Amino acid sequence: MNILANIRDKGRTILTETESKDFLKQAEIRVIETRLAKSKEEAVSKSHQLGFPVVLKIASPDILHKSDARGVKLGLRTAKQVAKAYDDILRNAEEIYPRAKIEGVSVQKMARSGVEIIIGMFKDPQFGPVLMFGLGGILVEVLKDVSFRIVPLAKRDATEMVREIKGYPLLGGYRDQEPVDIPSLEQLLLQVSNLVEQNSEIKELDLNPIFAYQDGAVAADARVILEEE
């Protein structure tokens, strides 16, 4: 069954991180493999399977911003750290969002550092789906260094979006920072544009952060929100 239709059948409009990444993988968008753990023991087991260090994050369709729930633990290197992090994450979420439905935690391998990028999508009342590109992580909120285009994108649009941001020199290699694979970012924009065009029920989409490297790019976190029926 189509992932989006399955979410509808569950009476939800917000996909969890693992659901969002499964949906993106179907569109051949590269994401960090993420597995849902519904118990502490399962989180430890999946951490061993993926390989340390790992990241644990709260998995809930009712918590959009996981950091606000103190629901993210980075760089966990041992089973003991994973077990403690699982308990801490659930306790924090239950304290801050007592009515949220908690499905467990997502487990993923810690990504190597790279330039953090964001690609987002929202629906403008007049123009319809709009794509956003910029520097990601916390920088997107601080610098607001982003570019926009209306869906669908042409190749020229993707090329211009990447080069329009003020932080573009960071992508080309700044001081001892290696240059990133610009064509892979342009291709990613086109893939997201195509995904949005083919799935009109998508209301919002965020890939943040995307880690951009010299040899490609990978989304470390993802969120998809559907239109209300």
Number of C-alpha atoms within 10 A of each C-alpha: 5 9 14 22 11 11 16 16 10 9 11 18 20 25 24 24 25 21 21 22 26 19 19 21 14 12 13 13 19 17 20 18 17 22 22 22 22 15 15 18 14 17 25 19 16 20 25 16 10 16 14 17 18 22 22 28 25 30 27 21 19 16 19 18 13 16 13 13 20 18 23 19 19 16 15 20 16 15 18 10 14 27 17 12 23 27 13 16 23 20 16 16 24 15 12 13 15 11 10 13 14 18 16 21 30 24 28 26 24 19 16 8 9 19 21 23 24 22 25 20 24 18 17 11 7 6 9 12 21 19 26 19 25 27 28 23 17 12 14 18 10 9 13 14 17 20 19 20 18 18 20 17 19 13 12 9 17 23 18 14 21 24 16 15 17 15 15 17 11 15 23 15 14 11 7 6 13 15 19 21 16 21 14 17 24 19 15 20 26 21 17 24 22 15 19 22 15 10 11 12 15 22 20 19 21 20 25 23 22 26 24 23 21 17 10 15 24 24 24 22 21 26 22 24 21 19 13 12 8
